[in-house]
Each structure stands twice: as structure tokens, then as C-alpha cells.
């Protein structure tokens, strides 16, 4: 379970947030102009946003087993 890290002016920097879609983090913070970082958001990091971690866990649990292997996932946001 990993995702793209969210980057935006005014986004709290104390805990990295996972990018969702449409200028919103997985935990629901919305900032105009939010983008993807070139760095991964890793939920196992001690300072990762706990609310983003919870949502990422729910999303990961919904993926079919065949889509959980290394390289199986692709960013839907990058396709938009």
C-alpha cells in the first residue's frame, strides 16, 4: 500500500498526506492547485497522516488480489 504524496501551498507539513483526486487528499483536505509530488506517500512512515492511512487501507482492501502485486497498480489521477 503506497500512493502519491500531495503537495500544495497551505497544506500542513507536519504529516505527509496522500493525494486523492481533484485537489483533495485522501483524508479530505482540499487545496486549489494541489498536485502530486515526485515522492511516494508511504503509510508505514511514523509521521504519515493517520486519516490518510485509514482511507488508504480501505481502498487497498477493495482491490482484487490480482491487482495487488508489484507494478500492478497505476495512478488513476495521472490518467485524468
MOPAC internal coordinates of N, CA, C and O (Angstrom, degrees):
PM7 1SCF
backbone

  N    0.0000 0     0.00 0     0.00 0    0    0    0
  C    1.4540 1     0.00 0     0.00 0    1    0    0
  C    1.5246 1   108.01 1     0.00 0    2    1    0
  O    1.2310 1   120.84 1   -62.75 1    3    2    1
  N    1.3048 1   116.00 1   117.25 1    3    2    1
  C    1.4491 1   121.94 1   175.75 1    5    3    2
  C    1.5146 1   107.73 1  -155.99 1    6    5    3
  O    1.2310 1   120.40 1   -14.30 1    7    6    5
  N    1.2815 1   116.84 1   165.70 1    7    6    5
  C    1.4552 1   119.66 1  -179.60 1    9    7    6
  C    1.5118 1   110.23 1  -155.23 1   10    9    7
  O    1.2310 1   121.16 1     3.40 1   11   10    9
  N    1.2965 1   115.39 1  -176.60 1   11   10    9
  C    1.4517 1   120.18 1   177.67 1   13   11   10
  C    1.5206 1   109.36 1   -85.16 1   14   13   11
  O    1.2310 1   120.75 1   -38.69 1   15   14   13
  N    1.2990 1   116.17 1   141.31 1   15   14   13
  C    1.4525 1   122.16 1   178.94 1   17   15   14
  C    1.5339 1   109.48 1   -80.31 1   18   17   15
  O    1.2310 1   120.51 1   -41.71 1   19   18   17
  N    1.3193 1   116.62 1   138.29 1   19   18   17
  C    1.4582 1   122.09 1   179.45 1   21   19   18
  C    1.5254 1   110.62 1   -84.82 1   22   21   19
  O    1.2310 1   121.10 1   -38.41 1   23   22   21
  N    1.3349 1   115.51 1   141.59 1   23   22   21
  C    1.4582 1   122.12 1   177.97 1   25   23   22
  C    1.5259 1   107.90 1  -132.56 1   26   25   23
  O    1.2310 1   120.86 1   -49.77 1   27   26   25
  N    1.3468 1   115.97 1   130.23 1   27   26   25
  C    1.4652 1   120.32 1   176.93 1   29   27   26
  C    1.5219 1   109.30 1  -166.29 1   30   29   27
  O    1.2310 1   120.82 1   -31.15 1   31   30   29
  N    1.3121 1   116.04 1   148.85 1   31   30   29
  C    1.4587 1   120.17 1   172.97 1   33   31   30
  C    1.5205 1   108.47 1   -62.67 1   34   33   31
  O    1.2310 1   120.70 1   -47.32 1   35   34   33
  N    1.3154 1   116.27 1   132.68 1   35   34   33
  C    1.4525 1   121.47 1   178.81 1   37   35   34
  C    1.5070 1   115.40 1    85.94 1   38   37   35
  O    1.2310 1   119.84 1   177.91 1   39   38   37
  N    1.3211 1   117.90 1    -2.09 1   39   38   37
  C    1.4589 1   120.96 1   177.24 1   41   39   38
  C    1.5219 1   108.19 1   -76.46 1   42   41   39
  O    1.2310 1   119.82 1   -48.25 1   43   42   41
  N    1.3341 1   117.96 1   131.75 1   43   42   41
  C    1.4634 1   119.50 1   179.89 1   45   43   42
  C    1.5343 1   111.11 1   -53.90 1   46   45   43
  O    1.2310 1   120.54 1   -44.62 1   47   46   45
  N    1.3203 1   116.58 1   135.38 1   47   46   45
  C    1.4628 1   120.92 1  -176.96 1   49   47   46
  C    1.5251 1   113.26 1  -100.90 1   50   49   47
  O    1.2310 1   119.91 1   175.50 1   51   50   49
  N    1.3300 1   117.77 1    -4.50 1   51   50   49
  C    1.4610 1   120.43 1  -178.18 1   53   51   50
  C    1.5267 1   112.76 1   -70.18 1   54   53   51
  O    1.2310 1   120.31 1   155.58 1   55   54   53
  N    1.3190 1   117.02 1   -24.42 1   55   54   53
  C    1.4540 1   121.55 1   179.08 1   57   55   54
  C    1.5270 1   108.68 1  -141.00 1   58   57   55
  O    1.2310 1   119.52 1   -56.33 1   59   58   57
  N    1.3330 1   118.51 1   123.67 1   59   58   57
  C    1.4646 1   120.03 1   177.44 1   61   59   58
  C    1.5211 1   110.87 1   -61.88 1   62   61   59
  O    1.2310 1   121.00 1   -40.58 1   63   62   61
  N    1.3280 1   115.69 1   139.42 1   63   62   61
  C    1.4574 1   122.27 1  -179.77 1   65   63   62
  C    1.5147 1   110.21 1  -111.94 1   66   65   63
  O    1.2310 1   120.87 1   -30.83 1   67   66   65
  N    1.3290 1   115.95 1   149.17 1   67   66   65
  C    1.4566 1   121.90 1   176.98 1   69   67   66
  C    1.5182 1   109.32 1   -87.43 1   70   69   67
  O    1.2310 1   121.09 1   -42.13 1   71   70   69
  N    1.3366 1   115.53 1   137.87 1   71   70   69
  C    1.4561 1   120.85 1   177.82 1   73   71   70
  C    1.5243 1   109.03 1   -74.86 1   74   73   71
  O    1.2310 1   121.19 1   -45.56 1   75   74   73
  N    1.3235 1   115.34 1   134.44 1   75   74   73
  C    1.4641 1   121.04 1   174.77 1   77   75   74
  C    1.5161 1   107.96 1   -99.39 1   78   77   75
  O    1.2310 1   120.35 1    71.23 1   79   78   77
  N    1.3062 1   116.93 1  -108.77 1   79   78   77
  C    1.4630 1   123.34 1   174.56 1   81   79   78
  C    1.5155 1   108.82 1  -146.41 1   82   81   79
  O    1.2310 1   120.87 1   -20.88 1   83   82   81
  N    1.3124 1   115.94 1   159.12 1   83   82   81
  C    1.4542 1   122.82 1   173.78 1   85   83   82
  C    1.5318 1   113.13 1    53.90 1   86   85   83
  O    1.2310 1   120.68 1  -124.57 1   87   86   85
  N    1.3324 1   116.30 1    55.43 1   87   86   85
  C    1.4717 1   122.86 1   176.20 1   89   87   86
  C    1.5257 1   113.88 1    61.55 1   90   89   87
  O    1.2310 1   120.12 1  -150.38 1   91   90   89
  N    1.3213 1   117.38 1    29.62 1   91   90   89
  C    1.4642 1   121.24 1  -177.66 1   93   91   90
  C    1.5337 1   110.47 1  -131.64 1   94   93   91
  O    1.2310 1   120.96 1   -39.22 1   95   94   93
  N    1.3342 1   115.77 1   140.78 1   95   94   93
  C    1.4630 1   120.58 1   173.75 1   97   95   94
  C    1.5212 1   108.66 1   -80.32 1   98   97   95
  O    1.2310 1   120.25 1   -11.84 1   99   98   97
  N    1.3236 1   117.13 1   168.16 1   99   98   97
  C    1.4639 1   119.83 1   177.49 1  101   99   98
  C    1.5188 1   111.91 1   -61.24 1  102  101   99
  O    1.2310 1   120.35 1   149.74 1  103  102  101
  N    1.3366 1   116.93 1   -30.26 1  103  102  101
  C    1.4659 1   119.65 1  -178.99 1  105  103  102
  C    1.5253 1   112.65 1   -86.06 1  106  105  103
  O    1.2310 1   119.94 1  -179.34 1  107  106  105
  N    1.3365 1   117.72 1     0.66 1  107  106  105
  C    1.4564 1   120.19 1   172.90 1  109  107  106
  C    1.5103 1   117.55 1   102.40 1  110  109  107
  O    1.2310 1   119.14 1  -178.28 1  111  110  109
  N    1.3186 1   119.25 1     1.72 1  111  110  109
  C    1.4659 1   120.76 1   176.84 1  113  111  110
  C    1.5230 1   108.06 1   -73.36 1  114  113  111
  O    1.2310 1   120.81 1   -51.66 1  115  114  113
  N    1.3135 1   116.05 1   128.34 1  115  114  113
  C    1.4620 1   120.09 1  -179.40 1  117  115  114
  C    1.5290 1   109.52 1  -117.04 1  118  117  115
  O    1.2310 1   121.18 1   -52.08 1  119  118  117
  N    1.3213 1   115.35 1   127.92 1  119  118  117
  C    1.4655 1   122.78 1   177.98 1  121  119  118
  C    1.5191 1   108.26 1  -137.44 1  122  121  119
  O    1.2310 1   120.82 1   -50.16 1  123  122  121
  N    1.3171 1   116.03 1   129.84 1  123  122  121
  C    1.4638 1   119.93 1   178.29 1  125  123  122
  C    1.5200 1   109.79 1   -60.93 1  126  125  123
  O    1.2310 1   120.66 1   -41.77 1  127  126  125
  N    1.3039 1   116.35 1   138.23 1  127  126  125
  C    1.4576 1   121.28 1   177.79 1  129  127  126
  C    1.5136 1   114.85 1    79.20 1  130  129  127
  O    1.2310 1   119.61 1  -168.78 1  131  130  129
  N    1.3265 1   118.34 1    11.22 1  131  130  129
  C    1.4678 1   120.70 1   178.74 1  133  131  130
  C    1.5212 1   108.72 1   -60.12 1  134  133  131
  O    1.2310 1   121.09 1   -37.29 1  135  134  133
  N    1.3128 1   115.52 1   142.71 1  135  134  133
  C    1.4543 1   120.14 1   178.55 1  137  135  134
  C    1.5187 1   110.15 1  -138.85 1  138  137  135
  O    1.2310 1   121.94 1    -3.41 1  139  138  137
  N    1.3147 1   113.90 1   176.59 1  139  138  137
  C    1.4584 1   121.11 1   177.78 1  141  139  138
  C    1.5174 1   109.36 1   -87.03 1  142  141  139
  O    1.2310 1   120.92 1   -39.93 1  143  142  141
  N    1.2992 1   115.84 1   140.07 1  143  142  141
  C    1.4527 1   121.25 1   174.32 1  145  143  142
  C    1.5215 1   108.75 1   -82.04 1  146  145  143
  O    1.2310 1   120.58 1   -16.04 1  147  146  145
  N    1.3094 1   116.49 1   163.96 1  147  146  145
  C    1.4605 1   119.58 1   172.52 1  149  147  146
  C    1.5268 1   110.41 1   -84.25 1  150  149  147
  O    1.2310 1   120.59 1  -173.98 1  151  150  149
  N    1.3262 1   116.48 1     6.02 1  151  150  149
  C    1.4628 1   122.37 1   179.20 1  153  151  150
  C    1.5280 1   109.03 1  -111.71 1  154  153  151
  O    1.2310 1   120.76 1   -34.74 1  155  154  153
  N    1.3264 1   116.15 1   145.26 1  155  154  153
  C    1.4543 1   121.42 1   177.48 1  157  155  154
  C    1.5153 1   110.79 1   -71.90 1  158  157  155
  O    1.2310 1   120.58 1   -29.58 1  159  158  157
  N    1.3142 1   116.50 1   150.42 1  159  158  157
  C    1.4658 1   122.60 1   167.32 1  161  159  158
  C    1.5216 1   105.01 1   -97.04 1  162  161  159
  O    1.2310 1   120.53 1   -59.12 1  163  162  161
  N    1.3089 1   116.60 1   120.88 1  163  162  161
  C    1.4597 1   121.82 1  -176.74 1  165  163  162
  C    1.5270 1   109.74 1  -115.19 1  166  165  163
  O    1.2310 1   119.50 1   -64.79 1  167  166  165
  N    1.3192 1   118.56 1   115.21 1  167  166  165
  C    1.4563 1   121.61 1  -175.58 1  169  167  166
  C    1.5250 1   114.13 1   -64.62 1  170  169  167
  O    1.2310 1   120.25 1   157.35 1  171  170  169
  N    1.3299 1   117.13 1   -22.65 1  171  170  169
  C    1.4632 1   119.23 1  -178.92 1  173  171  170
  C    1.5266 1   112.96 1   -77.11 1  174  173  171
  O    1.2310 1   120.20 1   169.19 1  175  174  173
  N    1.3168 1   117.22 1   -10.81 1  175  174  173
  C    1.4634 1   119.67 1   176.97 1  177  175  174
  C    1.5245 1   109.76 1   -65.29 1  178  177  175
  O    1.2310 1   121.19 1   -40.49 1  179  178  177
  N    1.2937 1   115.33 1   139.51 1  179  178  177
  C    1.4646 1   121.51 1  -176.23 1  181  179  178
  C    1.5270 1   112.69 1   -57.72 1  182  181  179
  O    1.2310 1   120.02 1   143.21 1  183  182  181
  N    1.3291 1   117.57 1   -36.79 1  183  182  181
  C    1.4628 1   120.05 1  -175.61 1  185  183  182
  C    1.5291 1   113.40 1   -96.43 1  186  185  183
  O    1.2310 1   119.36 1  -172.56 1  187  186  185
  N    1.3364 1   118.83 1     7.44 1  187  186  185
  C    1.4631 1   121.13 1   178.43 1  189  187  186
  C    1.5205 1   109.90 1   -62.83 1  190  189  187
  O    1.2310 1   120.48 1   -36.03 1  191  190  189
  N    1.3154 1   116.70 1   143.97 1  191  190  189
  C    1.4586 1   121.77 1   179.11 1  193  191  190
  C    1.5333 1   109.57 1   -56.76 1  194  193  191
  O    1.2310 1   120.69 1   -56.96 1  195  194  193
  N    1.3235 1   116.29 1   123.04 1  195  194  193
  C    1.4592 1   121.35 1  -179.15 1  197  195  194
  C    1.5182 1   113.37 1   -64.48 1  198  197  195
  O    1.2310 1   120.36 1   141.91 1  199  198  197
  N    1.3349 1   116.92 1   -38.09 1  199  198  197
  C    1.4663 1   120.42 1   179.96 1  201  199  198
  C    1.5328 1   110.14 1   -68.69 1  202  201  199
  O    1.2310 1   120.03 1   140.06 1  203  202  201
  N    1.3357 1   117.55 1   -39.94 1  203  202  201
  C    1.4736 1   120.48 1   175.29 1  205  203  202
  C    1.5223 1   109.50 1   -62.55 1  206  205  203
  O    1.2310 1   120.07 1   141.02 1  207  206  205
  N    1.3226 1   117.47 1   -38.98 1  207  206  205
  C    1.4656 1   122.64 1   179.57 1  209  207  206
  C    1.5301 1   110.37 1   -60.92 1  210  209  207
  O    1.2310 1   120.45 1   135.67 1  211  210  209
  N    1.3316 1   116.75 1   -44.33 1  211  210  209
  C    1.4642 1   120.84 1  -179.83 1  213  211  210
  C    1.5258 1   111.37 1   -62.26 1  214  213  211
  O    1.2310 1   120.46 1   133.15 1  215  214  213
  N    1.3253 1   116.73 1   -46.85 1  215  214  213
  C    1.4677 1   120.88 1   179.97 1  217  215  214
  C    1.5223 1   110.09 1   -64.83 1  218  217  215
  O    1.2310 1   119.97 1   138.16 1  219  218  217
  N    1.3238 1   117.66 1   -41.84 1  219  218  217
  C    1.4652 1   121.35 1   179.04 1  221  219  218
  C    1.5293 1   110.35 1   -60.85 1  222  221  219
  O    1.2310 1   120.39 1   142.59 1  223  222  221
  N    1.3215 1   116.87 1   -37.41 1  223  222  221
  C    1.4665 1   120.58 1   177.91 1  225  223  222
  C    1.5153 1   112.26 1   -64.45 1  226  225  223
  O    1.2310 1   120.56 1   139.33 1  227  226  225
  N    1.3195 1   116.54 1   -40.67 1  227  226  225
  C    1.4647 1   121.01 1   177.77 1  229  227  226
  C    1.5300 1   109.97 1   -64.71 1  230  229  227
  O    1.2310 1   120.65 1   134.19 1  231  230  229
  N    1.3308 1   116.37 1   -45.81 1  231  230  229
  C    1.4647 1   120.93 1   179.62 1  233  231  230
  C    1.5235 1   110.45 1   -62.19 1  234  233  231
  O    1.2310 1   120.38 1   133.92 1  235  234  233
  N    1.3283 1   116.88 1   -46.08 1  235  234  233
  C    1.4712 1   120.87 1  -179.08 1  237  235  234
  C    1.5248 1   111.12 1   -61.12 1  238  237  235
  O    1.2310 1   120.54 1   143.13 1  239  238  237
  N    1.3319 1   116.58 1   -36.87 1  239  238  237
  C    1.4577 1   120.69 1   179.46 1  241  239  238
  C    1.5157 1   113.53 1   -66.78 1  242  241  239
  O    1.2310 1   120.20 1   160.20 1  243  242  241
  N    1.3260 1   117.22 1   -19.80 1  243  242  241
  C    1.4657 1   121.31 1  -179.50 1  245  243  242
  C    1.5294 1   113.03 1   -89.03 1  246  245  243
  O    1.2310 1   120.04 1   167.12 1  247  246  245
  N    1.3282 1   117.53 1   -12.88 1  247  246  245
  C    1.4642 1   120.69 1  -179.45 1  249  247  246
  C    1.5184 1   109.39 1   -73.22 1  250  249  247
  O    1.2310 1   120.00 1   -42.29 1  251  250  249
  N    1.3355 1   117.61 1   137.71 1  251  250  249
  C    1.4734 1   120.17 1   175.64 1  253  251  250
  C    1.5378 1   110.07 1   -61.51 1  254  253  251
  O    1.2310 1   120.49 1   -31.54 1  255  254  253
  N    1.3099 1   116.67 1   148.46 1  255  254  253
  C    1.4664 1   121.64 1  -179.27 1  257  255  254
  C    1.5252 1   111.88 1   -52.88 1  258  257  255
  O    1.2310 1   119.90 1   141.13 1  259  258  257
  N    1.3234 1   117.80 1   -38.87 1  259  258  257
  C    1.4676 1   121.55 1  -178.02 1  261  259  258
  C    1.5246 1   112.14 1   -64.76 1  262  261  259
  O    1.2310 1   120.13 1   159.79 1  263  262  261
  N    1.3124 1   117.35 1   -20.21 1  263  262  261
  C    1.4633 1   121.22 1  -178.53 1  265  263  262
  C    1.5230 1   112.24 1   -98.90 1  266  265  263
  O    1.2310 1   119.46 1  -170.58 1  267  266  265
  N    1.3198 1   118.64 1     9.42 1  267  266  265
  C    1.4599 1   121.77 1  -176.39 1  269  267  266
  C    1.5166 1   114.37 1   -97.99 1  270  269  267
  O    1.2310 1   119.54 1   174.71 1  271  270  269
  N    1.3180 1   118.49 1    -5.29 1  271  270  269
  C    1.4557 1   121.18 1  -178.08 1  273  271  270
  C    1.5208 1   112.36 1   -74.89 1  274  273  271
  O    1.2310 1   121.14 1   -14.40 1  275  274  273
  N    1.3103 1   115.43 1   165.60 1  275  274  273
  C    1.4687 1   121.93 1   178.04 1  277  275  274
  C    1.5201 1   110.00 1   -57.95 1  278  277  275
  O    1.2310 1   120.39 1   -51.66 1  279  278  277
  N    1.2960 1   116.85 1   128.34 1  279  278  277
  C    1.4479 1   121.72 1   178.70 1  281  279  278
  C    1.5224 1   114.80 1    81.28 1  282  281  279
  O    1.2310 1   119.85 1   177.67 1  283  282  281
  N    1.3343 1   117.88 1    -2.33 1  283  282  281
  C    1.4670 1   120.63 1  -178.49 1  285  283  282
  C    1.5199 1   112.09 1   -77.57 1  286  285  283
  O    1.2310 1   120.46 1   149.27 1  287  286  285
  N    1.3225 1   116.73 1   -30.73 1  287  286  285
  C    1.4579 1   120.04 1  -177.02 1  289  287  286
  C    1.5193 1   111.10 1   -88.07 1  290  289  287
  O    1.2310 1   121.72 1   -34.68 1  291  290  289
  N    1.2987 1   114.32 1   145.32 1  291  290  289
  C    1.4572 1   121.13 1   174.02 1  293  291  290
  C    1.5176 1   107.75 1  -129.42 1  294  293  291
  O    1.2310 1   120.34 1   -24.94 1  295  294  293
  N    1.3010 1   116.95 1   155.06 1  295  294  293
  C    1.4535 1   121.37 1  -179.23 1  297  295  294
  C    1.5192 1   110.32 1   -77.64 1  298  297  295
  O    1.2310 1   120.46 1   -61.94 1  299  298  297
  N    1.3099 1   116.72 1   118.06 1  299  298  297
  C    1.4588 1   121.19 1   176.29 1  301  299  298
  C    1.5288 1   108.76 1   -69.13 1  302  301  299
  O    1.2310 1   120.19 1   141.98 1  303  302  301
  N    1.3259 1   117.24 1   -38.02 1  303  302  301
  C    1.4578 1   121.41 1  -178.07 1  305  303  302
  C    1.5216 1   111.17 1   -60.58 1  306  305  303
  O    1.2310 1   119.34 1   143.54 1  307  306  305
  N    1.3056 1   118.86 1   -36.46 1  307  306  305
  C    1.4508 1   121.87 1  -179.10 1  309  307  306
  C    1.5336 1   112.01 1   -69.23 1  310  309  307
  O    1.2310 1   120.32 1   160.67 1  311  310  309
  N    1.3186 1   117.00 1   -19.33 1  311  310  309
  C    1.4569 1   121.06 1   178.97 1  313  311  310
  C    1.5245 1   112.24 1   -83.19 1  314  313  311
  O    1.2310 1   119.78 1   158.99 1  315  314  313
  N    1.3119 1   118.02 1   -21.01 1  315  314  313
  C    1.4694 1   121.74 1  -175.03 1  317  315  314
  C    1.4986 1   112.36 1   -69.20 1  318  317  315
  O    1.2310 1   120.10 1   180.00 1  319  318  317

